[in-house]
Amino acid sequence: MKDGVFDAWPVVDAEGLRGMIRNSDLEQATAEGGSVKKVGEILTGGSRNGQTAETLPHLHPDHSLSLALERMGTSGLNVLPVVSRANVRQLIGIVILDDILAAYGVVKRGGQMEQSE
């Protein structure tokens, strides 16, 4: 996880999307001796406490990339869940910042962002 492109992961149970858990929440739980805790316990006790699937920053399949960037900026996440309009707990997929930037022609080279030609 440390070297991955995701800074958060969707958490889903039998009822659907419960929220996004940040790597920092997992690291903090581990540092505090919570490595035996269930992910759901860390999610509800973490810094995102009180967020429901409805209030969690998310996207729908028909949303624009510019809205995805705006929501990433507001939430501080570089990955957002894409959910059904009919049921916001139904996880369809995820969108990550690097893919959005690549769609705009911005690529990473050696850790730096560059505009492709």
C-alpha distance (Angstrom), angle and dihedral (degrees) to the residues before:
residue distance angle dihedral
M1 . . .
K2 3.79 . .
D3 3.80 94.2 .
G4 3.81 96.0 36.0
V5 3.78 127.1 106.7
F6 3.81 93.9 -121.4
D7 3.79 120.5 89.2
A8 3.80 91.8 -176.4
W9 3.78 139.6 25.1
P10 3.80 131.8 -146.3
V11 3.80 114.7 -112.5
V12 3.79 114.8 -150.2
D13 3.79 130.9 178.8
A14 3.81 134.1 174.3
E15 3.81 89.7 -69.0
G16 3.80 93.5 50.8
L17 3.80 134.9 -112.1
R18 3.80 112.5 12.9
G19 3.78 98.2 175.6
M20 3.77 145.8 -75.5
I21 3.78 120.5 -68.0
R22 3.77 116.9 -153.0
N23 3.78 123.0 -137.2
S24 3.81 87.2 -123.8
D25 3.83 90.4 58.4
L26 3.81 90.2 52.3
E27 3.81 92.1 46.5
Q28 3.81 91.5 48.4
A29 3.81 92.1 49.5
T30 3.79 90.6 49.9
A31 3.81 92.1 48.3
E32 3.80 89.8 50.6
G33 3.80 92.0 52.8
G34 3.78 94.7 -99.0
S35 3.79 96.5 126.0
V36 3.82 88.9 117.6
K37 3.81 92.8 53.7
K38 3.77 120.0 108.1
V39 3.80 115.8 -110.5
G40 3.81 90.1 -116.8
E41 3.80 90.3 57.4
I42 3.79 91.1 51.5
L43 3.81 90.4 47.1
T44 3.80 94.5 52.7
G45 3.80 93.0 42.8
G46 3.79 96.5 42.5
S47 3.76 133.8 93.2
R48 3.82 91.5 -79.1
N49 3.79 92.5 60.2
G50 3.78 112.4 150.6
Q51 3.79 96.5 28.4
T52 3.75 115.9 127.7
A53 3.78 126.6 -166.8
E54 3.80 86.7 -98.7
T55 3.83 95.0 54.5
L56 3.81 96.3 36.3
P57 3.82 113.6 105.4
H58 3.79 104.3 -99.9
L59 3.78 143.7 150.3
H60 3.77 136.1 -134.2
P61 3.82 122.2 -139.0
D62 3.82 92.1 -105.7
H63 3.82 95.2 53.3
S64 3.79 119.7 111.5
L65 3.78 126.8 -112.5
S66 3.80 89.0 -117.6
L67 3.81 90.0 58.8
A68 3.81 89.1 48.4
L69 3.82 89.6 54.4
E70 3.80 91.2 47.4
R71 3.80 92.7 51.1
M72 3.80 91.8 45.9
G73 3.78 90.0 51.9
T74 3.80 92.9 48.0
S75 3.80 94.8 45.5
G76 3.79 97.3 39.2
L77 3.81 89.9 -130.1
N78 3.79 124.6 127.5
V79 3.81 91.9 -158.0
L80 3.80 127.8 50.8
P81 3.78 131.4 -174.2
V82 3.79 119.4 -116.1
V83 3.80 109.3 -143.1
S84 3.78 139.2 -178.3
R85 3.80 117.9 -92.5
A86 3.80 89.3 -138.8
N87 3.81 93.2 52.1
V88 3.81 119.8 16.6
R89 3.79 89.1 -164.0
Q90 3.83 90.7 63.4
L91 3.80 106.1 94.9
I92 3.80 111.2 -149.4
G93 3.79 98.0 172.7
I94 3.78 144.8 -59.8
V95 3.79 136.7 -92.8
I96 3.79 120.7 -147.0
L97 3.78 128.4 -158.3
D98 3.81 95.1 -123.1
D99 3.82 90.9 57.6
I100 3.81 92.5 49.8
L101 3.79 91.5 49.2
A102 3.81 90.2 48.0
A103 3.81 89.3 52.3
Y104 3.82 87.3 56.0
G105 3.80 90.5 48.7
V106 3.80 96.2 -104.3
V107 3.80 112.5 131.8
K108 3.80 135.1 -179.1
R109 3.76 118.3 -117.9
G110 3.77 118.4 174.8
G111 3.81 91.5 -17.2
Q112 3.83 92.7 -53.5
M113 3.79 125.5 109.1
E114 3.81 114.7 -124.7
Q115 3.79 133.6 179.1
S116 3.79 110.5 -117.3
E117 3.76 119.1 -137.8
